[in-house]
Amino acid sequence: LTGAQDGSVRMFEWTRPQQLVCFQQAGNARVTRMYFNSQGNKCGVADGEGFLSIWQVNQTTCNPKPYLSWQCHSKTTSDFAFITSSSLVATSGQSNDNRNVCLWDTLVSSGNSLIHAFTCHDHGATVLQYAPKHQLLISGGRKGYICIFDIRQRQILYTFQAHESAVKALALDPSEDYFVTGSAE
């Protein structure tokens, strides 16, 4: 997948020089993050206007529409993670009310899809990492803070400042013993 400033996402296959399909989001907001779910049959795209859209990957139509698209954050959705088999999604971004990390259920109507919103990260959350073994979310914010959430109990476990500037990257080792942060500095 490749994402662009105009909100378009193109899907390629390794052995073919031409794109397979172009997914176009509503509006023209820049793409902030894209992922396939663990089964590889869906892809999600977050954008600079706060939206998350999810498509079925096996579409062959010229102009496919997302099967799900909703505004997760009032300003921007910077990152997201598929949890379980993609019916539960976590998002990070920036919202006017500081609910900058959220859990969503994709199987219910859009008006009821918000399961829980965490008030954290002044000025927004920039990155998100899911630790499935421990059922934890790790988020990084614009002011260098890291928050660790227990998604089963829906509470913040730890908050600490890891950097003086925005956290731009999070990586988790496969055994989930360590995570690494990278910042704008």
C-alpha positions as CSV (number, residue, x, y, z in Angstrom):
1,L,0.0,0.0,0.0
2,T,1.1,3.5,-0.7
3,G,-0.6,6.6,0.7
4,A,-0.6,10.2,-0.7
5,Q,-1.2,13.8,0.4
6,D,-4.5,13.8,-1.6
7,G,-6.0,10.9,0.4
8,S,-5.5,8.2,-2.3
9,V,-4.2,4.8,-1.4
10,R,-2.8,2.5,-4.1
11,M,-2.3,-1.2,-3.7
12,F,0.4,-3.0,-5.6
13,E,1.5,-6.6,-5.9
14,W,5.2,-7.5,-5.9
15,T,5.2,-9.2,-9.3
16,R,3.1,-6.5,-11.2
17,P,4.3,-3.1,-12.3
18,Q,0.8,-1.6,-12.3
19,Q,-1.4,-0.8,-9.3
20,L,-4.1,-3.4,-8.5
21,V,-6.6,-0.9,-7.2
22,C,-6.8,2.7,-5.9
23,F,-8.8,3.3,-2.7
24,Q,-9.9,7.0,-2.5
25,Q,-11.2,8.3,0.8
26,A,-13.9,10.9,1.1
27,G,-12.3,14.4,1.0
28,N,-8.7,15.0,0.2
29,A,-7.0,14.6,3.6
30,R,-3.5,13.3,3.7
31,V,-2.9,9.7,4.6
32,T,-1.3,9.4,8.1
33,R,-1.2,5.6,8.5
34,M,-2.1,2.4,6.6
35,Y,-2.2,-1.2,7.7
36,F,-3.5,-4.6,6.7
37,N,-5.3,-6.6,9.3
38,S,-3.6,-9.9,10.4
39,Q,-5.6,-12.0,8.0
40,G,-4.6,-9.7,5.0
41,N,-8.2,-9.4,3.8
42,K,-8.8,-5.8,5.0
43,C,-6.8,-2.6,5.0
44,G,-7.3,0.5,7.1
45,V,-6.4,4.0,6.3
46,A,-6.2,6.9,8.8
47,D,-6.1,10.5,7.7
48,G,-5.3,14.1,8.7
49,E,-9.0,15.0,9.2
50,G,-9.6,12.4,11.9
51,F,-11.1,9.7,9.8
52,L,-10.4,5.9,9.7
53,S,-11.7,4.0,6.7
54,I,-11.5,0.2,6.2
55,W,-11.8,-1.6,2.9
56,Q,-12.1,-5.2,1.8
57,V,-8.8,-5.9,-0.1
58,N,-10.2,-8.4,-2.7
59,Q,-12.3,-5.7,-4.5
60,T,-11.9,-5.5,-8.2
61,T,-14.1,-2.5,-9.0
62,C,-12.6,0.6,-10.4
63,N,-13.6,2.9,-7.6
64,P,-14.1,0.8,-4.4
65,K,-15.8,2.3,-1.4
66,P,-14.8,1.6,2.2
67,Y,-17.2,-0.7,4.0
68,L,-16.6,1.4,7.2
69,S,-15.6,5.0,7.6
70,W,-16.0,7.1,10.6
71,Q,-14.4,10.2,12.3
72,C,-12.4,8.9,15.3
73,H,-10.8,12.2,16.3
74,S,-12.0,15.8,15.8
75,K,-8.6,17.0,14.4
76,T,-6.5,14.1,13.1
77,T,-6.1,10.3,13.4
78,S,-2.4,9.7,13.4
79,D,-2.2,6.0,14.0
80,F,-4.4,2.9,14.6
81,A,-4.1,-0.8,15.4
82,F,-6.3,-3.8,14.5
83,I,-7.1,-5.7,17.7
84,T,-8.4,-9.2,17.6
85,S,-9.6,-10.2,14.2
86,S,-10.1,-6.5,13.1
87,S,-13.5,-6.2,14.8
88,L,-11.9,-4.1,17.5
89,V,-9.7,-1.1,16.5
90,A,-7.7,1.3,18.6
91,T,-6.9,4.8,17.3
92,S,-4.6,7.6,18.4
93,G,-4.9,11.2,17.3
94,Q,-5.9,14.6,18.4
95,S,-9.4,15.6,19.6
96,N,-10.7,18.8,21.1
97,D,-11.7,17.1,24.3
98,N,-8.3,15.3,24.8
99,R,-9.8,11.9,24.2
100,N,-6.7,11.1,22.1
101,V,-6.6,7.3,22.4
102,C,-9.9,5.4,21.6
103,L,-11.2,1.8,21.3
104,W,-13.8,1.2,18.6
105,D,-16.1,-1.8,17.8
106,T,-16.5,-2.1,14.0
107,L,-19.5,-4.5,14.3
108,V,-22.0,-2.0,15.7
109,S,-23.5,1.1,14.2
110,S,-21.2,4.1,13.9
111,G,-23.1,6.0,16.6
112,N,-22.4,3.3,19.2
113,S,-19.0,2.2,18.0
114,L,-16.9,4.0,20.6
115,I,-16.2,1.6,23.4
116,H,-13.8,3.7,25.4
117,A,-11.9,6.9,25.1
118,F,-8.8,7.7,27.2
119,T,-8.1,11.3,28.1
120,C,-4.4,11.6,27.7
121,H,-1.6,13.3,25.7
122,D,-2.0,17.0,25.7
123,H,-1.8,18.2,22.1
124,G,-2.6,14.7,20.7
125,A,-1.2,11.1,20.5
126,T,1.1,10.5,17.6
127,V,1.8,6.7,17.5
128,L,0.2,3.6,18.8
129,Q,1.4,0.0,19.4
130,Y,-0.7,-3.0,20.4
131,A,0.8,-5.8,22.6
132,P,-1.5,-8.7,22.1
133,K,0.0,-11.1,24.7
134,H,-0.4,-8.6,27.5
135,Q,-3.5,-6.9,26.1
136,L,-1.9,-3.5,26.4
137,L,-1.8,-0.4,24.2
138,I,1.2,1.8,24.2
139,S,0.9,5.3,22.9
140,G,3.3,8.2,22.3
141,G,2.4,11.9,22.3
142,R,3.4,15.2,20.9
143,K,5.0,16.3,24.2
144,G,7.2,13.1,24.5
145,Y,5.0,11.2,26.9
146,I,4.3,7.5,26.7
147,C,1.1,6.0,28.1
148,I,0.4,2.3,28.7
149,F,-3.2,1.2,28.8
150,D,-4.8,-2.1,29.9
151,I,-7.5,-2.6,27.3
152,R,-9.3,-5.3,29.4
153,Q,-9.8,-3.0,32.4
154,R,-9.9,0.1,30.2
155,Q,-7.5,2.1,32.3
156,I,-4.2,3.9,32.1
157,L,-1.5,1.9,33.9
158,Y,1.6,4.1,33.4
159,T,2.5,7.5,32.1
160,F,6.0,8.8,31.8
161,Q,8.0,11.3,29.7
162,A,10.4,9.4,27.4
163,H,11.5,12.4,25.2
164,E,11.6,16.2,25.1
165,S,9.9,16.2,21.7
166,A,7.1,14.3,19.9
167,V,7.2,10.5,19.9
168,K,7.4,9.5,16.2
169,A,7.9,5.8,16.4
170,L,7.1,2.8,18.7
171,A,8.4,-0.8,18.2
172,L,7.6,-3.8,20.3
173,D,9.9,-6.9,20.4
174,P,8.1,-10.2,19.4
175,S,8.2,-11.6,23.0
176,E,6.8,-8.3,24.3
177,D,9.5,-7.9,26.9
178,Y,10.7,-4.5,25.6
179,F,9.5,-1.6,23.5
180,V,11.5,1.1,21.9
181,T,10.6,4.7,21.2
182,G,11.8,7.2,18.7
183,S,11.3,10.9,18.7
184,A,11.5,14.0,16.5
185,E,14.8,15.0,18.2
